[in-house]
Amino acid sequence: MRNSLSLLFLAAVAAGPSAAAAAAVPVPAAASASDTLTRIESETLVLKARERQLAVRAAIAQRQNEIAGRQDEAARLGSPAPAASPVVQSLEGIGQHQYATLRFDSGAVVEVRAGDMLAGGLRVLSVESNGVIVETARKKRVRLPLAGNGAVSAPAPAPVPAFAPALAPAPARAAVALPPLFPGATGSER
């Protein structure tokens, strides 16, 4: 057994320079491949970081545009009504069927709902329980003032003189029978 080990040792020593030369060729190729992989990974990390920066910048720009749009909208809704705009005299209706009675400076009274066009290029955008929003010809949204909130009110009607004769009561009317609501109904099923 000693002989086989020594023979193996001698064979390795004799083949040493040629084996070392053969091993030297793949080592630089392996080192080159690992260097290339390391460089590619570092470039990938840099590109991913740049991509995240661009995404953040795009998100910031989008938020700034949203804020600017909201500020413009608030400025349009919060601006005072034009001088010749009508005043909301009353609001009526339920849900989607709301109407407003508007009084103009001329004394004219108009009943409107969302979508109606008014004199001066005003368009009624919405009638809500707390007011009316109109859009001017220049696409500017304005909330019309309510008659009781510091708005100029129309002249009060002339008072009734105290010496006016009292009106006679209306004559009593006879009760009228109404026809049934559907065929075959009796008078008690109304």
C-alpha positions as a LaTeX table, in Angstrom:
\begin{tabular}{lrrr}
\hline
Residue & $x$ (\AA) & $y$ (\AA) & $z$ (\AA) \\
\hline
Met1 & 0.00 & 0.00 & 0.00 \\
Arg2 & 2.92 & 2.25 & 0.70 \\
Asn3 & 4.16 & 1.61 & $-2.77$ \\
Ser4 & 0.87 & 2.61 & $-4.39$ \\
Leu5 & 0.75 & 5.85 & $-2.39$ \\
Ser6 & 4.29 & 6.76 & $-3.27$ \\
Leu7 & 3.65 & 5.96 & $-6.91$ \\
Leu8 & 0.59 & 8.18 & $-6.85$ \\
Phe9 & 2.61 & 10.92 & $-5.24$ \\
Leu10 & 5.38 & 10.66 & $-7.85$ \\
Ala11 & 2.82 & 10.71 & $-10.64$ \\
Ala12 & 1.27 & 13.84 & $-9.24$ \\
Val13 & 4.64 & 15.58 & $-8.92$ \\
Ala14 & 5.60 & 14.61 & $-12.44$ \\
Ala15 & 2.28 & 15.80 & $-13.85$ \\
Gly16 & 2.30 & 18.90 & $-11.64$ \\
Pro17 & 3.52 & 21.53 & $-14.09$ \\
Ser18 & 1.17 & 20.39 & $-16.88$ \\
Ala19 & $-1.78$ & 20.04 & $-14.43$ \\
Ala20 & $-1.07$ & 23.50 & $-13.02$ \\
Ala21 & $-1.06$ & 24.89 & $-16.56$ \\
Ala22 & $-4.36$ & 23.17 & $-17.31$ \\
Ala23 & $-5.91$ & 24.47 & $-14.07$ \\
Ala24 & $-4.66$ & 28.02 & $-14.75$ \\
Val25 & $-6.73$ & 28.36 & $-17.91$ \\
Pro26 & $-10.21$ & 27.88 & $-16.35$ \\
Val27 & $-9.44$ & 30.00 & $-13.25$ \\
Pro28 & $-9.19$ & 33.30 & $-15.13$ \\
Ala29 & $-12.34$ & 32.41 & $-17.11$ \\
Ala30 & $-14.19$ & 31.61 & $-13.87$ \\
Ala31 & $-12.90$ & 34.80 & $-12.27$ \\
Ser32 & $-13.97$ & 36.75 & $-15.34$ \\
Ala33 & $-17.49$ & 35.28 & $-15.21$ \\
Ser34 & $-17.87$ & 36.05 & $-11.51$ \\
Asp35 & $-16.64$ & 39.61 & $-12.09$ \\
Thr36 & $-19.15$ & 40.01 & $-14.91$ \\
Leu37 & $-21.99$ & 38.69 & $-12.76$ \\
Thr38 & $-21.03$ & 41.02 & $-9.91$ \\
Arg39 & $-20.92$ & 44.01 & $-12.27$ \\
Ile40 & $-24.34$ & 43.09 & $-13.77$ \\
Glu41 & $-25.90$ & 42.75 & $-10.31$ \\
Ser42 & $-24.57$ & 46.15 & $-9.23$ \\
Glu43 & $-25.86$ & 47.78 & $-12.43$ \\
Thr44 & $-29.23$ & 46.13 & $-11.86$ \\
Leu45 & $-29.41$ & 47.55 & $-8.34$ \\
Val46 & $-28.53$ & 51.04 & $-9.64$ \\
Leu47 & $-31.21$ & 50.82 & $-12.36$ \\
Lys48 & $-33.84$ & 49.65 & $-9.84$ \\
Ala49 & $-32.97$ & 52.57 & $-7.57$ \\
Arg50 & $-33.34$ & 55.01 & $-10.49$ \\
Glu51 & $-36.68$ & 53.43 & $-11.39$ \\
Arg52 & $-37.92$ & 53.93 & $-7.82$ \\
Gln53 & $-36.77$ & 57.57 & $-7.93$ \\
Leu54 & $-38.67$ & 58.16 & $-11.16$ \\
Ala55 & $-41.78$ & 56.51 & $-9.72$ \\
Val56 & $-41.60$ & 58.73 & $-6.64$ \\
Arg57 & $-41.10$ & 61.85 & $-8.78$ \\
Ala58 & $-44.08$ & 60.89 & $-10.95$ \\
Ala59 & $-46.23$ & 60.35 & $-7.85$ \\
Ile60 & $-45.17$ & 63.74 & $-6.47$ \\
Ala61 & $-46.03$ & 65.46 & $-9.75$ \\
Gln62 & $-49.42$ & 63.73 & $-9.83$ \\
Arg63 & $-50.22$ & 64.79 & $-6.25$ \\
Gln64 & $-49.17$ & 68.38 & $-7.01$ \\
Asn65 & $-51.52$ & 68.43 & $-10.01$ \\
Glu66 & $-54.36$ & 67.06 & $-7.88$ \\
Ile67 & $-53.76$ & 69.70 & $-5.22$ \\
Ala68 & $-53.63$ & 72.48 & $-7.82$ \\
Gly69 & $-56.90$ & 71.22 & $-9.32$ \\
Arg70 & $-58.59$ & 71.14 & $-5.93$ \\
Gln71 & $-57.36$ & 74.65 & $-5.14$ \\
Asp72 & $-58.71$ & 75.93 & $-8.46$ \\
Glu73 & $-62.05$ & 74.24 & $-7.78$ \\
Ala74 & $-62.19$ & 75.71 & $-4.27$ \\
Ala75 & $-61.36$ & 79.15 & $-5.64$ \\
Arg76 & $-64.12$ & 78.85 & $-8.24$ \\
Leu77 & $-66.73$ & 77.69 & $-5.70$ \\
Gly78 & $-65.66$ & 80.09 & $-2.99$ \\
Ser79 & $-65.72$ & 83.22 & $-5.13$ \\
Pro80 & $-68.47$ & 85.72 & $-4.54$ \\
Ala81 & $-71.40$ & 85.81 & $-6.90$ \\
Pro82 & $-71.29$ & 88.26 & $-9.81$ \\
Ala83 & $-73.02$ & 91.58 & $-9.23$ \\
Ala84 & $-75.95$ & 90.82 & $-11.54$ \\
Ser85 & $-76.56$ & 87.31 & $-10.23$ \\
Pro86 & $-79.91$ & 86.29 & $-8.81$ \\
Val87 & $-80.63$ & 85.61 & $-5.15$ \\
Val88 & $-82.09$ & 82.33 & $-3.89$ \\
Gln89 & $-85.50$ & 83.13 & $-2.49$ \\
Ser90 & $-86.55$ & 79.57 & $-1.63$ \\
Leu91 & $-85.54$ & 75.92 & $-2.01$ \\
Glu92 & $-88.10$ & 73.17 & $-2.51$ \\
Gly93 & $-88.24$ & 69.49 & $-3.32$ \\
Ile94 & $-86.95$ & 66.13 & $-2.17$ \\
Gly95 & $-83.95$ & 64.08 & $-3.33$ \\
Gln96 & $-83.21$ & 64.48 & $-7.03$ \\
His97 & $-86.32$ & 66.61 & $-7.64$ \\
Gln98 & $-85.24$ & 69.89 & $-6.06$ \\
Tyr99 & $-86.24$ & 73.32 & $-7.31$ \\
Ala100 & $-85.15$ & 76.81 & $-6.37$ \\
Thr101 & $-86.96$ & 80.09 & $-6.69$ \\
Leu102 & $-84.54$ & 82.81 & $-7.79$ \\
Arg103 & $-85.14$ & 86.56 & $-7.63$ \\
Phe104 & $-83.26$ & 88.85 & $-10.01$ \\
Asp105 & $-82.33$ & 92.48 & $-9.35$ \\
Ser106 & $-85.10$ & 93.54 & $-11.76$ \\
Gly107 & $-87.64$ & 91.88 & $-9.46$ \\
Ala108 & $-88.31$ & 88.97 & $-11.80$ \\
Val109 & $-88.83$ & 85.63 & $-10.05$ \\
Val110 & $-87.95$ & 82.34 & $-11.75$ \\
Glu111 & $-88.24$ & 78.73 & $-10.61$ \\
Val112 & $-85.24$ & 76.63 & $-11.73$ \\
Arg113 & $-83.77$ & 73.16 & $-11.39$ \\
Ala114 & $-80.37$ & 71.63 & $-12.26$ \\
Gly115 & $-79.52$ & 72.03 & $-15.96$ \\
Asp116 & $-81.61$ & 75.17 & $-16.58$ \\
Met117 & $-80.09$ & 78.16 & $-18.39$ \\
Leu118 & $-80.56$ & 81.65 & $-17.01$ \\
Ala119 & $-80.10$ & 85.13 & $-18.42$ \\
Gly120 & $-76.52$ & 86.33 & $-18.69$ \\
Gly121 & $-75.17$ & 82.89 & $-19.63$ \\
Leu122 & $-75.66$ & 81.37 & $-16.19$ \\
Arg123 & $-76.35$ & 77.62 & $-16.08$ \\
Val124 & $-77.76$ & 75.95 & $-12.95$ \\
Leu125 & $-75.42$ & 73.09 & $-12.02$ \\
Ser126 & $-77.13$ & 71.89 & $-8.88$ \\
Val127 & $-79.95$ & 72.70 & $-6.50$ \\
Glu128 & $-79.19$ & 71.41 & $-3.03$ \\
Ser129 & $-80.79$ & 71.77 & 0.37 \\
Asn130 & $-78.21$ & 74.41 & 1.32 \\
Gly131 & $-78.05$ & 76.47 & $-1.87$ \\
Val132 & $-77.75$ & 76.74 & $-5.64$ \\
Ile133 & $-74.55$ & 76.46 & $-7.66$ \\
Val134 & $-74.44$ & 78.08 & $-11.10$ \\
Glu135 & $-71.77$ & 78.21 & $-13.78$ \\
Thr136 & $-71.00$ & 81.48 & $-15.56$ \\
Ala137 & $-70.32$ & 81.83 & $-19.27$ \\
Arg138 & $-66.61$ & 81.71 & $-18.40$ \\
Lys139 & $-67.04$ & 78.26 & $-16.78$ \\
Lys140 & $-66.65$ & 79.68 & $-13.28$ \\
Arg141 & $-68.76$ & 78.02 & $-10.55$ \\
Val142 & $-70.55$ & 80.31 & $-8.14$ \\
Arg143 & $-72.76$ & 79.58 & $-5.13$ \\
Leu144 & $-75.72$ & 81.95 & $-5.16$ \\
Pro145 & $-76.47$ & 83.80 & $-1.92$ \\
Leu146 & $-79.59$ & 82.93 & 0.06 \\
Ala147 & $-82.11$ & 85.76 & 0.50 \\
Gly148 & $-81.78$ & 85.82 & 4.30 \\
Asn149 & $-77.95$ & 85.77 & 4.45 \\
Gly150 & $-77.02$ & 89.39 & 3.88 \\
Ala151 & $-78.30$ & 89.41 & 0.33 \\
Val152 & $-80.22$ & 92.42 & $-0.89$ \\
Ser153 & $-83.89$ & 91.64 & $-0.55$ \\
Ala154 & $-86.66$ & 92.77 & $-2.86$ \\
Pro155 & $-88.84$ & 95.61 & $-1.71$ \\
Ala156 & $-91.47$ & 94.48 & 0.75 \\
Pro157 & $-95.05$ & 94.42 & $-0.51$ \\
Ala158 & $-97.17$ & 97.43 & 0.37 \\
Pro159 & $-98.90$ & 97.02 & 3.74 \\
Val160 & $-102.64$ & 96.45 & 3.75 \\
Pro161 & $-104.38$ & 99.56 & 5.06 \\
Ala162 & $-106.09$ & 99.13 & 8.40 \\
Phe163 & $-109.38$ & 100.53 & 7.09 \\
Ala164 & $-109.66$ & 97.90 & 4.30 \\
Pro165 & $-113.06$ & 96.22 & 4.36 \\
Ala166 & $-113.08$ & 92.65 & 5.54 \\
Leu167 & $-113.73$ & 90.07 & 2.90 \\
Ala168 & $-116.98$ & 88.17 & 3.06 \\
Pro169 & $-116.58$ & 84.46 & 3.81 \\
Ala170 & $-116.92$ & 82.17 & 0.83 \\
Pro171 & $-120.20$ & 80.31 & 0.51 \\
Ala172 & $-120.17$ & 76.72 & 1.68 \\
Arg173 & $-119.98$ & 74.13 & $-1.11$ \\
Ala174 & $-121.92$ & 70.95 & $-1.25$ \\
Ala175 & $-119.97$ & 67.72 & $-0.93$ \\
Val176 & $-119.24$ & 66.04 & $-4.26$ \\
Ala177 & $-119.15$ & 62.28 & $-4.61$ \\
Leu178 & $-116.08$ & 60.99 & $-6.41$ \\
Pro179 & $-116.11$ & 57.98 & $-8.75$ \\
Pro180 & $-114.41$ & 54.76 & $-7.58$ \\
Leu181 & $-110.64$ & 54.42 & $-8.17$ \\
Phe182 & $-110.92$ & 51.12 & $-10.07$ \\
Pro183 & $-113.78$ & 49.12 & $-11.59$ \\
Gly184 & $-115.72$ & 47.08 & $-9.11$ \\
Ala185 & $-114.72$ & 49.25 & $-6.13$ \\
Thr186 & $-117.32$ & 50.53 & $-3.77$ \\
Gly187 & $-117.38$ & 54.05 & $-2.43$ \\
Ser188 & $-115.56$ & 53.07 & 0.81 \\
Glu189 & $-112.39$ & 51.90 & $-1.00$ \\
Arg190 & $-110.86$ & 55.23 & $-1.83$ \\
\hline
\end{tabular}
